[in-house]
């Protein structure tokens, strides 16, 4: 984000109409800054007193039912609030610059509901040891790093809502880069590197329980559905440019063959 001048800082500090909305956006940004790493550690079964794999729980069947309902709630809220029609509804009640802030606050609130209400199902599907455990745990941390790298490349502050509030209430300078198609860095390899990182972190674990499987399957299904809906929006925004990009670059995992090699194979089939 751009640095502010003394006059801009003074203007914000002396105007409640500018200061309060920005502080709300900053608070939501901080809420997300706590929630995202907790979510990843919760999913990976690392260090927290309660994770997808361990903690107080009910019997197996009611635990699975509760966990599925929690994941369904997350999917409905997360995807539903991301739709353009819902954004238009929200901005009837809150300033457009705070629409993303409301979205982030709601997503994080639902995630904490999941953390608190999740019912681990501790029966193990696998428990790796030695080099296999090292590879699986390293894969989780690779996914963890990819999530953060992708948010930075995707415009970290815009993704978490603070950039919009900062430009509206602090600098009062519109962001001309928001509606540009990102095709650089890891976007040369995959169209959704953030989702790639999440998928890796969900599935790579040296100890994998039935509860972990419910988590991984549920959120993988959400990612597939959410990505499908997001790509429809991207096609509507960028048209032929995004269609051409999607034809060359895979969605989640880098292709083993070059685009030209894949084109030759398609022409032969």
ABEGO torsion letter per residue (X at the ends): XBBBBAAAAAAAAABAAAAAAAAAAAAAAAAAAAAAAAAAAAAAGBGBABBAABEBBBBAAAAAAAAAAAAAAAAAAAAAAABAAAAAAAAAABBAAAAAAAAAAAAAAAAAAAAAABBBBABBABBBBEAAAAAAAAAAAAAAAAAAAAAAAAGAAAAAGAAAAAAAAAAGBBBAAAABBBABEAAAABABAAAAAAAAAAABBABBBAAAAAAAAAAAAAAAAAAAAAAAAAAAAAEAAAAAAAAABBAABBBABBAAAAAAAAAAX
